[in-house]
Amino acid sequence: MVKYGLDYTRCRWILPLLLGIGVIFGIIALAGRGWLESQTLPYVQQASLWQNCRRPDQGGEWNCESLMGYAWGRAAAATYLVGFLLLVICFALAIIAFAIDTLRFNFIRGIGGLLFVAAVFSIMGLVIYPVKFSSEIEMTGINMFSWAYGFGWTTAIMEICLGFFFCCLPNYEDQILGNVKPTYFYSSP
C-alpha cells in the first residue's frame, strides 16, 4: 500500500473495507446465539449475549431467561455494545477520511486512537461474560464458548490491528503522497 500510495485506487479503500468486515463480524457476535453452547448430545444449553436458554431433554422446548436481570449481564452487553458503536463510528469516519482527495493524516491517527478505545470496551465485555457466566449460572453437561463468541474476539483483534495501521499510516505521509524522491542505485560500467 505504501509503495503505490493511497491514490492508487485499489489500495485506498483497504482499511475502510477491513473496518466494514469488522462491523459485520460485530453484528454477527451481537445477534448470534452461539456465545455458549452444549458440546455434546443432548444439546441442553445455548446462550447469547442477551439470554440463556436450556431445555430439559432432547425433544423438549427451550426455556430462556434474560441475562439482563444480572448486573454483570448488563455490564457485558453494555461494554461490548459501546465498543461496537465506536467501531461503527470509526467505519463512518474512515469512509469520510478516504473519500476526501487530500488526506488529513491527523484525522486518520484519531481514528486509530478511537479504535483502541473501542477494543478496550469490546475486550472488557468479552472478559466479563465468560467469567461471570460460568461462576453465577449453573451449567449442565459439557459446554463451550462457541462461534458467536469467537466472532466477538475476532472483532476485538481487528480493532487492535486496524488501530495500529491507522496510527502508523501518518508516519509514511511523504511516501504515500509521493513527496520523496526515488533513490537510484546506479553504477557506471
HUGI-V96568 format. One record per pair of residues at least 24 apart in sequence whose ideal C-beta (glycine too) atoms are under 10 Angstrom apart, sorted by the first residue. I is the first residue (numbers start at 1). GAP is how many residues later the second one is. D is the distance in Angstrom with one decimal. If there is no record, write none. Layout:
i=I gap=GAP d=D
i=I gap=GAP d=D
This chain:
i=1 gap=164 d=9.1
i=1 gap=168 d=8.7
i=1 gap=171 d=9.0
i=1 gap=175 d=8.2
i=2 gap=167 d=8.6
i=2 gap=169 d=9.9
i=2 gap=170 d=5.1
i=2 gap=173 d=5.3
i=2 gap=174 d=6.3
i=3 gap=172 d=8.2
i=3 gap=173 d=9.8
i=4 gap=172 d=9.1
i=4 gap=174 d=9.7
i=5 gap=98 d=10.0
i=5 gap=167 d=9.3
i=5 gap=170 d=7.3
i=5 gap=171 d=4.8
i=5 gap=172 d=6.8
i=5 gap=173 d=5.8
i=6 gap=92 d=7.2
i=6 gap=97 d=6.2
i=6 gap=102 d=9.6
i=6 gap=163 d=8.3
i=6 gap=166 d=9.6
i=6 gap=167 d=9.8
i=6 gap=170 d=5.1
i=6 gap=171 d=8.1
i=7 gap=94 d=8.7
i=7 gap=96 d=9.2
i=7 gap=169 d=8.1
i=7 gap=170 d=8.1
i=7 gap=171 d=7.8
i=8 gap=168 d=9.6
i=11 gap=165 d=9.6
i=12 gap=86 d=5.7
i=12 gap=87 d=9.2
i=12 gap=91 d=9.3
i=12 gap=164 d=10.0
i=13 gap=81 d=9.2
i=13 gap=82 d=8.7
i=13 gap=85 d=6.3
i=13 gap=86 d=9.3
i=14 gap=84 d=9.4
i=14 gap=151 d=9.1
i=15 gap=79 d=6.2
i=15 gap=82 d=9.1
i=15 gap=83 d=7.2
i=15 gap=93 d=8.6
i=15 gap=96 d=8.8
i=15 gap=97 d=9.8
i=15 gap=147 d=6.6
i=15 gap=150 d=6.0
i=15 gap=151 d=6.7
i=15 gap=154 d=7.8
i=16 gap=74 d=9.4
i=16 gap=75 d=6.8
i=16 gap=76 d=9.4
i=16 gap=77 d=9.3
i=16 gap=78 d=4.3
i=16 gap=79 d=5.2
i=16 gap=80 d=9.4
i=16 gap=81 d=8.2
i=16 gap=82 d=5.6
i=16 gap=83 d=8.9
i=16 gap=95 d=9.8
i=16 gap=146 d=9.8
i=17 gap=74 d=9.8
i=17 gap=77 d=9.3
i=17 gap=78 d=9.9
i=17 gap=81 d=9.9
i=18 gap=73 d=9.6
i=18 gap=76 d=9.2
i=18 gap=140 d=6.8
i=18 gap=143 d=8.4
i=18 gap=144 d=5.8
i=18 gap=147 d=8.2
i=19 gap=68 d=7.2
i=19 gap=69 d=9.0
i=19 gap=71 d=6.1
i=19 gap=72 d=4.4
i=19 gap=73 d=9.2
i=19 gap=74 d=9.2
i=19 gap=75 d=5.3
i=19 gap=76 d=8.5
i=19 gap=92 d=8.7
i=19 gap=96 d=8.2
i=19 gap=139 d=8.0
i=19 gap=140 d=8.9
i=19 gap=143 d=6.1
i=19 gap=146 d=10.0
i=19 gap=147 d=9.0
i=20 gap=67 d=10.0
i=20 gap=68 d=9.9
i=20 gap=71 d=6.0
i=20 gap=74 d=8.8
i=20 gap=75 d=8.6
i=21 gap=70 d=9.8
i=21 gap=133 d=9.4
i=21 gap=134 d=9.3
i=21 gap=137 d=7.3
i=21 gap=141 d=9.8
i=22 gap=62 d=9.3
i=22 gap=65 d=5.9
i=22 gap=66 d=9.5
i=22 gap=68 d=8.7
i=22 gap=69 d=7.6
i=22 gap=93 d=9.0
i=22 gap=96 d=9.2
i=22 gap=100 d=10.0
i=22 gap=132 d=8.1
i=22 gap=133 d=5.4
i=22 gap=134 d=9.2
i=22 gap=135 d=9.2
i=22 gap=136 d=4.1
i=22 gap=137 d=6.5
i=22 gap=139 d=9.4
i=22 gap=140 d=6.9
i=23 gap=61 d=7.9
i=23 gap=64 d=5.9
i=23 gap=65 d=5.8
i=23 gap=67 d=9.0
i=23 gap=68 d=5.3
i=23 gap=69 d=9.7
i=23 gap=132 d=8.2
i=23 gap=135 d=9.5
i=24 gap=127 d=9.1
i=24 gap=131 d=9.1
i=25 gap=59 d=9.8
i=25 gap=62 d=9.5
i=25 gap=123 d=9.9
i=25 gap=125 d=9.4
i=25 gap=126 d=4.9
i=25 gap=127 d=8.0
i=25 gap=128 d=9.4
i=25 gap=129 d=5.2
i=25 gap=130 d=4.6
i=25 gap=131 d=9.6
i=25 gap=132 d=9.7
i=25 gap=133 d=7.0
i=26 gap=54 d=8.5
i=26 gap=55 d=9.4
i=26 gap=57 d=8.0
i=26 gap=58 d=4.5
i=26 gap=59 d=9.4
i=26 gap=61 d=5.9
i=26 gap=62 d=7.9
i=26 gap=65 d=9.9
i=26 gap=92 d=9.5
i=26 gap=96 d=8.0
i=26 gap=125 d=7.6
i=26 gap=126 d=7.6
i=26 gap=128 d=9.0
i=26 gap=129 d=4.5
i=26 gap=130 d=9.1
i=26 gap=132 d=9.0
i=26 gap=133 d=9.0
i=27 gap=57 d=8.0
i=27 gap=61 d=9.5
i=27 gap=124 d=8.8
i=27 gap=128 d=9.2
i=28 gap=119 d=8.5
i=28 gap=120 d=6.5
i=28 gap=122 d=9.6
i=28 gap=123 d=4.6
i=28 gap=124 d=8.7
i=28 gap=126 d=9.1
i=28 gap=127 d=8.6
i=29 gap=51 d=7.6
i=29 gap=55 d=8.0
i=29 gap=93 d=9.0
i=29 gap=96 d=9.7
i=29 gap=97 d=8.9
i=29 gap=118 d=9.2
i=29 gap=119 d=5.3
i=29 gap=120 d=7.3
i=29 gap=121 d=8.3
i=29 gap=122 d=4.1
i=29 gap=123 d=3.8
i=29 gap=124 d=8.4
i=29 gap=125 d=8.0
i=29 gap=126 d=6.0
i=29 gap=127 d=9.3
i=30 gap=47 d=8.8
i=30 gap=50 d=7.4
i=30 gap=51 d=7.2
i=30 gap=54 d=6.4
i=30 gap=118 d=8.4
i=30 gap=121 d=9.0
i=30 gap=122 d=8.2
i=30 gap=125 d=9.4
i=31 gap=117 d=7.9
i=31 gap=120 d=9.7
i=32 gap=114 d=8.5
i=32 gap=115 d=6.7
i=32 gap=116 d=2.7
i=32 gap=117 d=8.2
i=32 gap=118 d=9.4
i=32 gap=119 d=6.5
i=32 gap=120 d=8.5
i=33 gap=31 d=9.9
i=33 gap=113 d=9.1
i=33 gap=114 d=9.6
i=33 gap=115 d=6.7
i=34 gap=110 d=9.7
i=34 gap=111 d=8.8
i=34 gap=112 d=4.1
i=34 gap=113 d=4.5
i=34 gap=114 d=4.0
i=34 gap=115 d=7.1
i=34 gap=116 d=8.5
i=34 gap=117 d=8.7
i=35 gap=32 d=9.6
i=35 gap=41 d=9.7
i=35 gap=91 d=9.7
i=35 gap=94 d=6.9
i=35 gap=95 d=8.5
i=35 gap=98 d=8.3
i=35 gap=110 d=6.5
i=35 gap=111 d=6.7
i=35 gap=112 d=8.8
i=35 gap=113 d=5.1
i=35 gap=114 d=4.5
i=35 gap=115 d=9.3
i=35 gap=116 d=9.5
i=35 gap=117 d=7.7
i=36 gap=93 d=8.6
i=36 gap=94 d=7.9
i=36 gap=97 d=6.6
i=36 gap=98 d=8.6
i=36 gap=101 d=9.1
i=36 gap=103 d=7.9
i=36 gap=107 d=5.6
i=36 gap=108 d=7.3
i=36 gap=109 d=5.6
i=36 gap=110 d=6.5
i=36 gap=112 d=9.0
i=36 gap=113 d=7.1
i=37 gap=106 d=6.7
i=37 gap=107 d=6.3
i=37 gap=108 d=8.2
i=37 gap=109 d=4.4
i=37 gap=110 d=8.2
i=37 gap=111 d=9.1
i=37 gap=112 d=9.3
i=38 gap=101 d=8.9
i=38 gap=102 d=8.2
i=38 gap=103 d=5.0
i=38 gap=104 d=6.9
i=38 gap=105 d=5.7
i=38 gap=106 d=8.1
i=38 gap=108 d=9.4
i=39 gap=102 d=7.4
i=39 gap=103 d=4.4
i=39 gap=104 d=6.2
i=39 gap=105 d=4.8
i=39 gap=107 d=8.7
i=40 gap=101 d=6.7
i=40 gap=102 d=5.3
i=40 gap=103 d=9.4
i=40 gap=104 d=9.6
i=41 gap=100 d=9.2
i=42 gap=99 d=7.8
i=43 gap=98 d=8.3
i=44 gap=95 d=9.3
i=44 gap=96 d=5.6
i=44 gap=97 d=5.3
i=44 gap=98 d=10.0
i=44 gap=99 d=9.0
i=45 gap=92 d=9.1
i=45 gap=93 d=9.6
i=45 gap=94 d=6.3
i=45 gap=95 d=6.3
i=45 gap=96 d=6.5
i=45 gap=97 d=9.7
i=45 gap=98 d=5.8
i=46 gap=97 d=9.3
i=46 gap=100 d=8.6
i=47 gap=82 d=9.0
i=47 gap=86 d=7.0
i=47 gap=90 d=8.1
i=47 gap=92 d=9.2
i=47 gap=96 d=8.5
i=47 gap=98 d=9.2
i=47 gap=99 d=9.1
i=47 gap=101 d=9.4
i=47 gap=102 d=9.3
i=48 gap=29 d=9.8
i=48 gap=100 d=6.7
i=48 gap=101 d=9.4
i=49 gap=24 d=8.3
i=49 gap=27 d=6.8
i=49 gap=28 d=5.5
i=49 gap=31 d=6.6
i=49 gap=32 d=8.6
i=49 gap=76 d=7.9
i=49 gap=77 d=9.7
i=49 gap=80 d=6.9
i=49 gap=99 d=7.8
i=49 gap=100 d=8.7
i=49 gap=103 d=8.0
i=50 gap=26 d=9.9
i=50 gap=27 d=6.6
i=52 gap=81 d=7.8
i=52 gap=85 d=6.1
i=52 gap=87 d=9.3
i=54 gap=83 d=9.7
i=54 gap=84 d=9.3
i=54 gap=85 d=9.3
i=54 gap=86 d=7.3
i=54 gap=87 d=9.8
i=56 gap=84 d=9.5
i=65 gap=72 d=8.9
i=67 gap=62 d=8.7
i=67 gap=65 d=9.4
i=67 gap=66 d=7.9
i=67 gap=69 d=9.9
i=67 gap=70 d=8.4
i=70 gap=62 d=7.3
i=70 gap=63 d=8.9
i=70 gap=66 d=6.7
i=70 gap=67 d=8.3
i=71 gap=61 d=8.8
i=71 gap=65 d=10.0
i=72 gap=56 d=5.8
i=72 gap=57 d=7.9
i=72 gap=59 d=8.2
i=72 gap=60 d=3.7
i=72 gap=61 d=7.9
i=72 gap=63 d=9.1
i=72 gap=64 d=7.0
i=72 gap=65 d=10.0
i=73 gap=55 d=8.8
i=73 gap=56 d=8.1
i=73 gap=59 d=7.7
i=73 gap=60 d=8.3
i=73 gap=63 d=9.2
i=73 gap=64 d=9.4
i=74 gap=54 d=10.0
i=75 gap=49 d=8.2
i=75 gap=50 d=7.7
i=75 gap=53 d=5.6
i=75 gap=54 d=9.1
i=75 gap=57 d=8.3
i=76 gap=48 d=8.2
i=76 gap=49 d=4.8
i=76 gap=50 d=8.0
i=76 gap=51 d=8.6
i=76 gap=52 d=4.2
i=76 gap=53 d=4.2
i=76 gap=54 d=9.1
i=76 gap=55 d=9.3
i=76 gap=56 d=7.2
i=76 gap=57 d=8.3
i=77 gap=48 d=7.0
i=77 gap=51 d=9.3
i=77 gap=52 d=8.5
i=78 gap=43 d=8.8
i=78 gap=46 d=9.5
i=78 gap=47 d=7.5
i=78 gap=50 d=9.6
i=79 gap=41 d=8.8
i=79 gap=42 d=5.0
i=79 gap=43 d=7.4
i=79 gap=44 d=8.6
i=79 gap=45 d=4.3
i=79 gap=46 d=3.8
i=79 gap=47 d=8.6
i=79 gap=48 d=9.1
i=79 gap=49 d=6.8
i=79 gap=50 d=9.4
i=80 gap=41 d=7.1
i=80 gap=42 d=5.7
i=80 gap=43 d=9.1
i=80 gap=44 d=7.9
i=80 gap=45 d=3.0
i=80 gap=46 d=6.7
i=80 gap=48 d=8.6
i=80 gap=49 d=7.8
i=80 gap=72 d=6.7
i=80 gap=75 d=9.0
i=80 gap=76 d=9.0
i=81 gap=40 d=8.4
i=81 gap=41 d=9.4
i=81 gap=44 d=7.6
i=82 gap=35 d=9.1
i=82 gap=36 d=8.0
i=82 gap=38 d=9.7
i=82 gap=39 d=4.6
i=82 gap=40 d=8.4
i=82 gap=42 d=8.9
i=82 gap=43 d=8.1
i=83 gap=32 d=9.8
i=83 gap=34 d=8.2
i=83 gap=35 d=4.7
i=83 gap=36 d=6.9
i=83 gap=37 d=7.5
i=83 gap=38 d=3.5
i=83 gap=39 d=3.3
i=83 gap=40 d=7.8
i=83 gap=41 d=7.8
i=83 gap=42 d=6.5
i=83 gap=43 d=8.9
i=83 gap=69 d=9.3
i=83 gap=72 d=7.9
i=83 gap=73 d=7.3
i=83 gap=76 d=7.3
i=84 gap=34 d=7.7
i=84 gap=37 d=8.4
i=84 gap=38 d=7.1
i=84 gap=41 d=9.0
i=84 gap=68 d=9.2
i=84 gap=71 d=7.4
i=84 gap=75 d=9.6
i=85 gap=33 d=8.2
i=85 gap=36 d=8.9
i=86 gap=28 d=6.0
i=86 gap=29 d=7.7
i=86 gap=30 d=9.7
i=86 gap=31 d=6.0
i=86 gap=32 d=3.6
i=86 gap=33 d=8.9
i=86 gap=34 d=9.4
i=86 gap=35 d=6.6
i=86 gap=36 d=8.6
i=86 gap=73 d=8.4
i=87 gap=27 d=8.9
i=87 gap=28 d=7.3
i=87 gap=31 d=4.9
i=87 gap=32 d=8.7
i=87 gap=34 d=9.3
i=87 gap=35 d=7.8
i=87 gap=68 d=7.0
i=87 gap=69 d=9.5
i=87 gap=71 d=8.5
i=87 gap=72 d=6.1
i=87 gap=75 d=9.2
i=88 gap=30 d=9.1
i=89 gap=25 d=6.9
i=89 gap=26 d=9.8
i=89 gap=29 d=8.3
i=90 gap=24 d=5.3
i=90 gap=25 d=5.3
i=90 gap=27 d=9.4
i=90 gap=28 d=6.5
i=90 gap=69 d=8.1
i=90 gap=72 d=8.1
i=90 gap=73 d=8.8
i=90 gap=76 d=8.1
i=91 gap=24 d=9.9
i=91 gap=71 d=9.9
i=93 gap=73 d=9.7
i=94 gap=68 d=8.8
i=94 gap=72 d=7.7
i=97 gap=69 d=9.1
i=102 gap=75 d=8.8
i=103 gap=66 d=8.8
i=103 gap=67 d=8.8
i=103 gap=70 d=8.1
i=103 gap=73 d=7.5
i=103 gap=74 d=7.8
i=104 gap=66 d=9.4
i=105 gap=61 d=10.0
i=105 gap=64 d=7.0
i=105 gap=65 d=3.6
i=105 gap=66 d=8.9
i=105 gap=67 d=9.3
i=105 gap=68 d=5.2
i=105 gap=71 d=8.5
i=105 gap=72 d=9.2
i=106 gap=64 d=7.0
i=107 gap=59 d=9.8
i=107 gap=63 d=9.3
i=108 gap=57 d=9.4
i=108 gap=58 d=5.5
i=108 gap=59 d=8.3
i=108 gap=60 d=9.8
i=108 gap=61 d=5.6
i=108 gap=62 d=6.0
i=108 gap=65 d=9.5
i=109 gap=57 d=6.7
i=109 gap=58 d=5.5
i=109 gap=59 d=8.8
i=109 gap=60 d=7.7
i=109 gap=61 d=5.1
i=109 gap=62 d=9.3
i=110 gap=56 d=8.4
i=110 gap=57 d=9.3
i=111 gap=51 d=8.7
i=111 gap=52 d=8.4
i=111 gap=54 d=9.8
i=111 gap=55 d=4.8
i=111 gap=56 d=8.7
i=111 gap=58 d=9.5
i=112 gap=50 d=7.6
i=112 gap=51 d=4.7
i=112 gap=52 d=7.1
i=112 gap=53 d=7.2
i=112 gap=54 d=3.1
i=112 gap=55 d=3.5
i=112 gap=56 d=7.8
i=112 gap=57 d=7.8
i=112 gap=58 d=8.8
i=113 gap=50 d=7.3
i=113 gap=53 d=8.2
i=113 gap=54 d=6.8
i=114 gap=45 d=9.5
i=114 gap=49 d=8.1
i=114 gap=52 d=8.7
i=115 gap=43 d=8.9
i=115 gap=44 d=5.0
i=115 gap=45 d=7.6
i=115 gap=46 d=9.0
i=115 gap=47 d=5.5
i=115 gap=48 d=3.6
i=115 gap=49 d=8.7
i=115 gap=50 d=9.0
i=115 gap=51 d=6.2
i=115 gap=52 d=8.4
i=116 gap=43 d=7.5
i=116 gap=44 d=7.1
i=116 gap=46 d=9.7
i=116 gap=47 d=4.4
i=116 gap=48 d=8.7
i=116 gap=50 d=9.3
i=116 gap=51 d=8.0
i=117 gap=42 d=9.0
i=117 gap=46 d=8.8
i=118 gap=37 d=9.0
i=118 gap=38 d=8.5
i=118 gap=41 d=5.0
i=118 gap=42 d=9.3
i=118 gap=44 d=9.6
i=118 gap=45 d=8.1
i=119 gap=36 d=8.9
i=119 gap=37 d=5.4
i=119 gap=38 d=8.2
i=119 gap=39 d=8.7
i=119 gap=40 d=3.8
i=119 gap=41 d=4.7
i=119 gap=42 d=9.2
i=119 gap=43 d=9.1
i=119 gap=44 d=6.4
i=120 gap=36 d=9.1
i=120 gap=39 d=8.9
i=120 gap=40 d=9.4
i=121 gap=35 d=9.1
i=121 gap=38 d=9.2
i=122 gap=30 d=7.0
i=122 gap=31 d=8.6
i=122 gap=33 d=6.2
i=122 gap=34 d=4.2
i=122 gap=35 d=9.4
i=122 gap=36 d=9.7
i=122 gap=37 d=6.3
i=122 gap=38 d=9.3
i=123 gap=29 d=9.4
i=123 gap=30 d=8.5
i=123 gap=33 d=5.2
i=123 gap=34 d=9.4
i=123 gap=36 d=8.8
i=123 gap=37 d=8.6
i=124 gap=32 d=9.7
i=125 gap=27 d=7.6
i=125 gap=31 d=8.9
i=126 gap=26 d=5.3
i=126 gap=27 d=6.0
i=126 gap=29 d=9.0
i=126 gap=30 d=6.1
i=127 gap=29 d=10.0
